[in-house]
């Protein structure tokens, strides 16, 4: 005995029409529709890191050619690592756990590292880093909002504080 599926032929024709129509949509138009959150996902290499004080003086806290990465993964997790360049010299003792107080402080001040999650306010182009752990104890457990713009494979993070100081970070997508 054969069971008849109601509307079987109609369903097949309708499904074929829908699949045919979807295949005509160019993939580029689907990519353009992606939101800022989707465009932010990836690994970004730091190329510029500057701070500007209220008087307009620009400084390079990690040198003029810092190294680092910001990683935004598709599950909403992030990792940030930034290193001063040129790097600090090896400890005089030659052993990582036997630096002088000055050497350890210089190493600490020459490196930023934190991890956690992130959320994106697409309407205001702000990514908030929700810091779960950090080399800097004062960052752990904080939210760090960052205004940003995306220009293709260039991510710019720029914030101006109430006192007139500002910071600028330029990152390029790793391919």
C-alpha positions as CSV (number, residue, x, y, z in Angstrom):
1,X,0.0,0.0,0.0
2,X,1.4,3.4,-1.0
3,X,0.8,6.4,1.2
4,X,0.1,9.6,-0.6
5,X,1.8,12.7,0.7
6,X,-0.5,15.6,0.4
7,X,0.7,18.4,-1.9
8,X,3.8,16.3,-2.8
9,X,4.1,17.6,-6.3
10,X,3.3,21.2,-5.3
11,X,5.9,21.0,-2.5
12,X,8.6,19.8,-4.8
13,X,7.8,22.5,-7.4
14,X,7.8,25.2,-4.7
15,X,11.0,24.0,-3.1
16,X,12.7,23.9,-6.5
17,X,11.6,27.5,-7.2
18,X,12.9,28.8,-3.9
19,X,16.2,27.0,-4.2
20,X,16.6,28.3,-7.8
21,X,15.8,31.9,-6.7
22,X,18.3,31.7,-3.8
23,X,21.1,30.5,-6.1
24,X,20.6,33.7,-8.2
25,X,21.6,36.0,-5.3
26,X,25.2,37.0,-5.6
27,X,27.4,36.1,-2.6
28,X,28.8,39.6,-2.5
29,X,25.4,41.0,-1.6
30,X,25.1,38.5,1.2
31,X,28.6,39.6,2.5
32,X,27.7,43.3,2.4
33,X,24.7,42.5,4.6
34,X,26.9,41.2,7.4
35,X,26.9,43.4,10.5
36,X,29.8,45.0,12.3
37,X,30.0,42.1,14.7
38,X,30.6,39.6,11.9
39,X,33.1,42.0,10.2
40,X,35.0,42.3,13.5
41,X,35.6,38.6,13.9
42,X,39.1,37.6,13.1
43,X,42.8,38.2,14.1
44,X,44.0,41.8,13.9
45,X,47.7,42.8,13.9
46,X,48.6,46.0,15.8
47,X,50.5,48.5,13.6
48,X,50.0,51.8,15.4
49,X,49.5,52.6,19.1
50,X,49.5,56.2,20.2
51,X,48.3,58.3,23.1
52,X,47.7,62.0,23.0
53,X,47.6,64.2,26.1
54,X,45.3,67.2,26.5
55,X,48.0,69.6,25.2
56,X,48.3,67.6,22.0
57,X,51.6,65.8,22.7
58,X,51.7,62.4,21.1
59,X,53.5,59.5,22.8
60,X,54.2,55.9,21.8
61,X,53.8,53.9,25.0
62,X,54.9,50.7,23.2
63,X,57.4,52.2,20.7
64,X,56.8,53.5,17.2
65,X,56.5,49.9,15.9
66,X,54.6,47.9,18.6
67,X,53.8,44.3,18.1
68,X,50.5,42.7,19.1
69,X,47.3,41.0,18.2
70,X,43.6,41.5,19.0
71,X,41.6,38.3,18.4
72,X,37.8,38.4,18.2
73,X,36.5,34.9,17.8
74,X,33.0,33.9,16.5
75,X,31.9,32.6,19.9
76,X,32.3,36.1,21.5
77,X,35.7,35.6,23.1
78,X,38.7,37.9,22.8
79,X,42.4,38.0,23.5
80,X,44.6,41.1,23.4
81,X,48.4,41.0,23.5
82,X,50.6,44.1,23.0
83,X,54.4,44.2,23.3
84,X,56.8,47.2,23.3
85,X,59.3,47.3,20.4
86,X,62.2,47.1,20.5
87,X,61.7,44.5,23.3
88,X,63.2,45.0,26.7
89,X,66.6,43.4,27.2
90,X,66.9,39.9,28.7
91,X,67.4,40.0,32.5
92,X,71.1,40.5,33.4
93,X,71.0,37.2,35.4
94,X,70.0,35.4,32.2
95,X,67.1,33.7,34.1
96,X,63.4,34.8,33.7
97,X,62.6,34.3,37.4
98,X,65.6,36.3,38.6
99,X,65.1,39.8,37.3
100,X,65.9,42.9,39.4
101,X,62.9,44.9,40.6
102,X,63.7,47.5,37.8
103,X,63.9,44.8,35.2
104,X,60.7,43.2,36.2
105,X,58.9,46.5,36.3
106,X,60.2,47.4,32.8
107,X,59.0,44.0,31.5
108,X,55.6,44.5,33.1
109,X,55.3,48.1,31.7
110,X,56.3,46.9,28.2
111,X,53.5,44.3,27.8
112,X,49.7,44.3,27.9
113,X,47.7,41.1,28.0
114,X,44.1,40.4,28.7
115,X,41.3,38.0,27.7
116,X,37.6,37.7,28.1
117,X,34.5,38.2,26.0
118,X,33.2,41.1,23.9
119,X,29.9,42.6,22.7
120,X,29.3,45.0,19.9
121,X,26.9,48.0,19.9
122,X,26.5,48.2,16.2
123,X,24.3,51.4,16.3
124,X,27.2,53.3,18.0
125,X,30.2,51.4,16.6
126,X,31.4,50.5,20.0
127,X,33.0,47.2,21.0
128,X,33.1,46.5,24.7
129,X,35.9,44.2,26.0
130,X,34.6,42.4,29.1
131,X,37.8,41.6,30.8
132,X,37.9,38.3,32.7
133,X,41.7,38.2,33.3
134,X,44.6,40.6,32.8
135,X,48.3,41.1,33.4
136,X,47.1,44.5,34.9
137,X,45.1,43.6,38.0
138,X,43.0,46.8,37.7
139,X,41.5,45.6,34.3
140,X,40.3,42.2,35.6
141,X,36.5,42.3,36.0
142,X,36.0,45.5,34.1
143,X,34.2,46.5,30.9
144,X,36.4,48.4,28.4
145,X,34.3,50.2,25.7
146,X,36.1,51.0,22.5
147,X,34.7,53.2,19.7
148,X,35.8,51.7,16.4
149,X,35.6,52.0,12.7
150,X,36.2,49.4,10.0
151,X,37.6,50.2,6.6
152,X,37.9,46.9,4.8
153,X,40.8,45.1,6.5
154,X,41.8,48.1,8.7
155,X,40.4,48.4,12.2
156,X,40.7,51.8,13.9
157,X,40.0,52.1,17.7
158,X,40.0,55.7,18.8
159,X,38.7,57.3,21.9
160,X,38.7,60.9,23.2
161,X,38.5,61.4,27.0
162,X,36.7,64.2,28.7
163,X,40.0,65.8,29.7
164,X,40.9,66.2,26.0
165,X,43.4,63.2,25.9
166,X,42.9,60.5,23.4
167,X,44.2,57.3,22.1
168,X,44.5,55.8,18.6
169,X,45.0,52.1,17.7
170,X,45.4,50.9,14.1
171,X,45.1,47.2,13.4
172,X,45.2,45.2,10.1
173,X,43.4,42.0,9.5
174,X,45.7,38.9,9.4
175,X,45.0,37.0,6.3
